[in-house]
Every structure is written in C-alpha cells, then in structure tokens.
Amino acid sequence: MSVIMALLMFGFLVFFHELGHFLLAKKNGIRVNEFAIGMGPKLASFKRGDTIYCIKILPLGGSCMMAGEDEASDDINAFNNKSVWARMSVVLAGPVFNFILAFVMAVVVIGTVGFDKPQIVGVMDGYPAQEAGFMEGDVIREINQKKIMLYREVMLYLTIHAGEPLTVTVDRGGEEFTSTIVPKLSEDGKNYYMGIYVSSLRTRTSPLETLKYSFYEVKYQISTVIESLGLLFKGKVTVNDLSGPVGIVNMVNEVVEESTSAEVDFKTNVISVLLNVINFAIMLSANLGVMNLLPIPGLDGGRMVFLIIEAVRGKAIDREKEGMVHLVGLVLLMALMAVVMFNDFRKIF
C-alpha cells in the first residue's frame, strides 16, 4: 500500500507540474507534441488535436514536449517563435503550479487539524531560557528578527544556527517580551539547547487564519529546501543525505506506519494516514518547485537563465547550442539520480 501511495503521490505532483507547462503553452498558442506522465515505454496513449497524451511505465517523471523547445523550427506555433515573455511564463508555470498545489494541500491539512503554534509549554531548570525569564505559555514571535509563525520554524532555525546567540521575542498575554539567550551545549557535546519545550500539537483556527497559515506552511517548506541547499554547498550535508524515489517510498511507508494505530477505529486510521501523506506531499511539492527553479541546465531554472540572457541582449542564443547544454545537464542529473537511488537502497538494506 505504501508503494502504491508513494507512486500515486509522486505521479500526481509531477502531473501537476507538467500541467502548468501545458496550460500556459496552450494559452500562448504553442504546439504541444506530447504530454506524458512517467518515463520509458508507453502504457496508454491517445491523440487530440496536435497533442499525443500518454502514460508511461515508470512513474518517476513526466514531460510536456513542445515544438521548437530545443531546436530551431519554422512553425509559427513553435516554442522558439513566441515572445521571450511568453516562453518565460511557460517555463515558470511548472514550479508555480507546484507551489499552488502545496498551498491547496496545506489548506486541507490546516483546515482539518490546525497549525503547529510555536508556544512554550515548559522551561528547563538551569538552562538559559529560565535565566532569561521565559515562561510557560509564551508564544515565540521572533528569533534574531526572523518572524516565527510555526513550531517547526523554531526547530529549523535552531538547527541551522546551532550555538549562536539568540534574541528571542515572545507574546505573553498580548504583550511582547524580548531577551537574549546563548544556547547551552549538551553534556555529550552534540547539541545546543535553549532549555524550552515547544508544543508540536496542532491548533485549530478560523477559515481566514487557515489561509494565512497555509501560506506560511508553504513559505516554511520553501525555506527548508533553500536552507538545506545552503548546508549542502557548505559541506555540512552530503549527497549521501539526499533521497530519491526509493527513499521517498521508504519515507511514505514510515509515515503510514506511524499514522496507523490499533487503538482507534479504521475510519480514524484512514483519515490519519491520508492527512499525514498529504502533509508529506506538501513538502515534496515545494521541493519540486524549488529544485526546478535552480539555474541548472535541463531544469526550468536553467531554461530561465537562457531566457533572461535573451531578454537582456535582445537576441536568442543559438538553439542547437542551448539544446546541447540542456542535454548535458539532463545526463548529469540522471547520473546524480542513479547515485541517489543507490544510496537509498544502501540505507534500506
């Protein structure tokens, strides 16, 4: 069941990404030769107008193949013959649709179970938070002038900035209280602690607040990806820490197992599993959007680099050369995927 759920989830996220490219291509009058979900041999297909719609055997990707996308074409409806701004809108549509999907799913989760309020539920004796005057019931609003809306934002900031002095602002009964804390190193020398317990329980809220916190949820997921990439470039995270499709299936399996309890009825279990899988899908959709915006050849961000250069210089770069750069980028990305999948299997077995 976990494998099926993971494949369906991953396939849907890719479908929605490619749907963004497809809809904007059609809106701008670009001829789409093929709109496919999956990779490899075709399982099923049909043709409507100029476009072949198909499902392929491996649910690990997808494509929206447009005329003139990687080569010169005389077709007036080809991608390369449309304005640079029209092409930019088509390229950006995929990642933007992923962010939209993440927001919609966040509305479902937060509307059902609420958001994780960054409220202090306990203060540890002998730790900096107690000495600084923080109390149970305080709601964390800022850390080093960074606005805090969710419990996980606190944990992310403390992880990224471990050991750094923290100027923390809390809401205490409608009044703000600010103090500076220097986290204390644990006895094993591995972690730094402020000395607070922050609630991870969800808080239900109004429909309007649900929309607001859904926006912050997507913002948090995007920030997490960007911060993680920063750690990767700094060498604090390695390629071995990355996960691919196999790792995603394994994580979905863990989510399903953690969501299932023999102490509640079947209906409650199903709802719990679905909400946790959707929550996981929010993170994946935001990841997919951010990663595709990276300025890497073969990705949407790589194509945007060429389009920005064209907009600045008023002249397109040779299509054949651009196509070759994207091809090399795709080959390197496939090689990286192979390494990541190998690591996924190694972690499991």
Residue pairs with C-beta under 8 A, 6 or more apart in sequence:
1 256
2 249
2 252
2 253
2 256
3 249
3 253
5 252
5 256
5 277
6 245
6 248
6 249
6 252
6 253
7 59
7 249
8 59
9 252
9 277
9 280
9 281
9 284
10 59
10 60
10 245
10 248
10 284
11 37
11 38
11 59
11 62
12 281
13 98
13 101
13 281
13 284
13 285
13 288
14 37
14 59
14 60
14 61
14 62
14 288
15 37
15 62
16 97
16 98
16 101
16 285
17 62
17 94
17 95
17 97
17 98
17 288
17 289
17 292
18 35
18 36
18 37
18 62
18 63
18 64
18 94
19 97
20 93
20 94
20 95
20 96
20 97
20 98
21 64
21 66
21 90
21 91
21 93
21 94
22 32
22 35
22 64
23 93
24 89
24 90
24 93
25 32
25 64
25 66
25 79
25 90
26 32
28 82
28 86
28 87
28 89
28 90
29 77
29 82
30 66
30 67
30 77
30 78
30 79
30 82
30 86
30 90
31 50
31 51
31 66
31 67
31 75
31 77
31 78
32 50
32 51
32 64
32 65
32 66
32 67
33 50
33 51
33 52
33 65
33 66
33 67
34 51
34 52
34 53
34 54
34 63
34 64
34 65
35 51
35 52
35 53
35 54
35 63
35 64
35 65
36 42
36 53
36 54
36 55
36 56
36 62
36 63
36 64
36 65
37 54
37 55
37 56
37 59
37 62
38 55
38 56
38 57
38 58
38 59
38 60
38 61
38 62
39 56
39 57
39 58
39 60
39 61
39 62
39 63
40 56
40 57
40 58
41 56
41 57
42 54
42 55
42 56
42 57
43 54
43 55
43 56
43 57
44 54
44 55
45 52
45 53
45 54
45 55
46 52
46 53
46 54
47 53
60 245
66 78
66 79
66 90
67 73
67 75
67 77
67 78
67 79
68 75
68 78
68 79
68 80
68 81
68 319
69 79
69 80
70 319
70 322
70 323
70 326
70 327
71 80
71 319
71 320
71 323
72 80
72 319
72 320
73 79
73 80
73 81
75 81
79 87
79 90
80 87
80 316
80 319
84 307
84 310
84 311
84 316
85 311
87 307
88 304
88 307
88 311
91 300
91 303
91 304
91 307
92 300
92 304
94 289
94 292
94 300
95 288
95 289
95 290
95 292
95 293
95 300
96 289
98 285
98 286
98 288
98 289
98 292
99 218
99 222
99 285
99 286
99 289
101 285
102 217
102 218
102 221
102 282
102 285
102 286
102 289
103 214
103 215
103 217
103 218
105 278
105 279
105 281
105 282
105 285
106 213
106 214
106 215
106 217
106 218
106 282
107 210
107 211
107 214
108 275
108 278
109 217
109 275
109 278
109 279
109 282
110 205
110 210
110 213
110 214
110 217
111 207
111 210
112 275
113 202
113 204
113 275
114 202
114 203
114 204
114 205
115 149
115 150
115 202
115 203
115 205
115 213
115 216
115 217
116 150
116 151
116 152
116 199
116 200
116 201
116 202
116 203
117 139
117 150
117 151
117 199
117 201
117 202
117 203
118 139
118 140
118 148
118 149
118 150
118 151
118 153
118 154
118 198
118 199
119 137
119 138
119 139
119 140
119 151
119 198
119 199
120 129
120 134
120 135
120 136
120 137
120 138
120 139
120 140
120 170
120 196
120 197
120 198
120 199
121 136
121 197
121 198
121 199
122 136
122 196
122 197
123 129
123 130
123 134
123 135
123 136
123 195
123 196
123 197
124 130
124 193
124 195
124 196
124 197
126 195
127 184
127 193
127 194
127 195
127 196
128 181
128 182
128 183
128 184
128 194
128 195
129 181
129 194
129 195
129 196
130 195
132 168
132 179
132 180
132 181
133 177
133 179
134 168
134 170
134 177
134 179
134 196
135 172
137 172
137 173
138 170
138 171
138 172
138 177
139 170
139 171
139 172
140 148
140 154
140 168
140 169
140 170
140 198
141 147
141 148
141 169
141 170
141 171
141 176
142 148
142 167
142 168
142 169
142 178
143 154
143 157
143 166
143 167
143 168
143 169
144 157
144 161
144 164
144 166
144 167
145 167
146 153
146 157
148 154
148 157
149 213
149 216
149 220
150 213
150 216
150 217
150 220
151 198
151 199
151 200
152 220
153 220
153 223
154 198
155 198
156 220
156 223
156 224
156 227
158 166
158 183
158 192
158 194
160 227
160 230
160 231
162 183
162 191
162 192
163 183
163 185
163 192
164 183
165 180
165 181
165 182
166 180
166 181
166 182
166 183
166 194
167 178
167 179
167 180
167 181
168 178
168 179
168 180
168 181
168 194
169 176
169 177
169 178
170 176
170 177
170 178
181 194
183 192
183 193
183 194
184 192
184 193
184 194
184 195
185 191
185 192
186 192
186 193
205 213
217 282
218 282
218 286
221 282
221 283
221 286
221 287
222 286
222 289
222 290
224 283
224 286
225 286
225 287
225 290
225 291
226 290
228 237
229 290
229 294
231 237
232 238
232 239
232 241
239 336
239 339
239 340
239 343
240 343
242 340
242 343
243 250
243 251
243 340
243 343
243 344
244 337
244 340
244 341
244 343
244 344
245 341
245 344
246 341
246 344
246 345
246 348
247 340
247 343
247 344
247 347
248 284
250 344
250 347
250 348
251 280
252 277
252 280
255 273
255 276
255 277
255 280
256 273
256 276
256 277
258 276
259 269
259 272
259 273
259 275
259 276
259 277
260 269
260 272
260 273
261 269
261 272
264 272
291 299
292 299
292 300
292 301
293 299
293 300
293 301
293 304
294 301
294 302
295 301
295 302
295 304
295 305
296 302
296 329
296 333
297 325
297 326
297 328
297 329
297 330
298 326
298 327
298 328
298 329
298 330
298 332
298 333
299 329
299 333
302 325
302 326
302 329
303 326
306 317
306 322
309 317
310 316
310 317
